[in-house]
């Protein structure tokens, strides 16, 4: 199954959960619901982004499987090499590297710090360079966690906007979502349909939501 066909998605038939699973399975369920005359509109959401997925449900189930299971289409653009352009090797010619120790990817550049910063760095285990690398890696991890949290909030927001933008408590729910206030969010969406409430919390808090339910 291709990456596109296996990405996690959720389908809603009106206010009711239709299916949650890989896109291919969800698409087939939506096709079946459409063929049987679904009484309410069906929307499919990408669980990673919260955005609506536009599905091509023309033809038979086999046609849908072929479309979703095939490799993604690629296009030659201004910044993409053409199919006839030779690929550049990522490995340098061994002869051009010369003899000696292999390069480890370390780049030497000037760093400007105040005297007190240098005084502190030289007292750290491993020396100044090792300490700076450690600090940079810690900062990257912290920034990554923040970006990941923001992504889950954005996914929940997009889903809420599509499914509950006109419902009571939507504005309060949005503020609570971006304030990372689960209790306030639960209060704001208490009157919403059960399936919609559950999916909002799942997108916004993931395993944290499940652990407290």
RAQUILIN-V522294 format. One record per residue. N is the residue number from 1. RES is the residue in one small letter. D_CENTER is the distance of its C-alpha to the mean C-alpha in Angstrom with 1 decimal. Layout:
n = (N:N)
res = (RES:RES)
d_center = (D_CENTER:D_CENTER)
This chain:
n = (1:2:3:4:5:6:7:8:9:10:11:12:13:14:15:16:17:18:19:20:21:22:23:24:25:26:27:28:29:30:31:32:33:34:35:36:37:38:39:40:41:42:43:44:45:46:47:48:49:50:51:52:53:54:55:56:57:58:59:60:61:62:63:64:65:66:67:68:69:70:71:72:73:74:75:76:77:78:79:80:81:82:83:84:85:86:87:88:89:90:91:92:93:94:95:96:97:98:99:100:101:102:103:104:105:106:107:108:109:110:111:112:113:114:115:116:117:118:119:120:121:122:123:124:125:126:127:128:129:130:131:132:133:134:135:136:137:138:139:140:141:142:143:144:145:146:147:148:149:150:151:152:153:154:155:156:157:158:159:160:161:162:163:164:165:166:167:168:169:170:171:172:173:174:175:176:177:178:179:180:181:182:183:184:185:186:187:188:189:190:191:192:193:194:195:196:197:198:199:200:201:202:203:204:205:206:207:208:209:210:211:212:213)
res = (x:x:x:x:x:x:x:x:x:x:x:x:x:x:x:x:x:x:x:x:x:x:x:x:x:x:x:x:x:x:x:x:x:x:x:x:x:x:x:x:x:x:x:x:x:x:x:x:x:x:x:x:x:x:x:x:x:x:x:x:x:x:x:x:x:x:x:x:x:x:x:x:x:x:x:x:x:x:x:x:x:x:x:x:x:x:x:x:x:x:x:x:x:x:x:x:x:x:x:x:x:x:x:x:x:x:x:x:x:x:x:x:x:x:x:x:x:x:x:x:x:x:x:x:x:x:x:x:x:x:x:x:x:x:x:x:x:x:x:x:x:x:x:x:x:x:x:x:x:x:x:x:x:x:x:x:x:x:x:x:x:x:x:x:x:x:x:x:x:x:x:x:x:x:x:x:x:x:x:x:x:x:x:x:x:x:x:x:x:x:x:x:x:x:x:x:x:x:x:x:x:x:x:x:x:x:x:x:x:x:x:x:x)
d_center = (19.2:17.1:13.4:13.2:15.6:13.9:10.4:10.5:12.0:14.6:17.8:20.2:23.9:25.0:24.3:24.2:21.5:22.2:19.9:16.6:15.7:14.8:14.9:18.4:19.9:18.6:20.0:23.3:23.6:23.1:25.7:28.1:27.7:28.5:31.4:32.8:32.8:30.1:31.6:28.5:25.8:22.8:19.2:16.2:12.7:9.3:8.1:4.3:5.8:9.3:11.0:14.0:14.2:17.6:19.3:22.5:24.8:28.0:30.4:30.5:28.0:28.7:27.8:24.4:23.9:25.1:22.8:19.6:20.8:22.0:20.5:18.6:21.1:21.5:23.5:25.8:25.2:26.8:24.7:24.3:27.2:29.3:29.8:33.2:32.2:32.6:29.6:30.0:30.4:28.2:31.2:34.1:37.6:39.0:42.3:40.8:39.4:42.8:43.9:42.8:39.7:36.4:34.0:31.3:29.1:30.5:31.0:33.9:33.8:35.7:34.5:36.4:36.8:39.5:42.2:41.0:37.6:39.4:41.7:38.9:37.0:40.1:40.6:37.2:37.1:36.5:37.5:35.9:33.6:32.2:31.6:29.9:27.5:26.8:26.2:23.8:21.7:21.8:20.7:17.7:16.6:17.1:15.3:12.2:12.5:12.9:9.9:7.8:10.1:10.0:6.3:7.5:10.7:9.7:8.2:11.6:13.5:12.8:13.8:16.7:17.9:18.1:19.7:21.6:22.1:25.8:26.2:28.2:26.3:23.3:24.0:24.6:21.5:19.4:21.3:20.9:17.2:16.8:19.7:17.9:21.1:20.5:24.3:24.6:21.6:23.2:26.5:25.3:23.8:26.7:28.3:25.4:25.4:24.5:21.7:20.0:20.5:19.1:15.8:15.4:16.1:13.9:10.7:12.2:13.5:12.5:15.3:17.0:17.7:19.1:21.2:23.0:23.7)
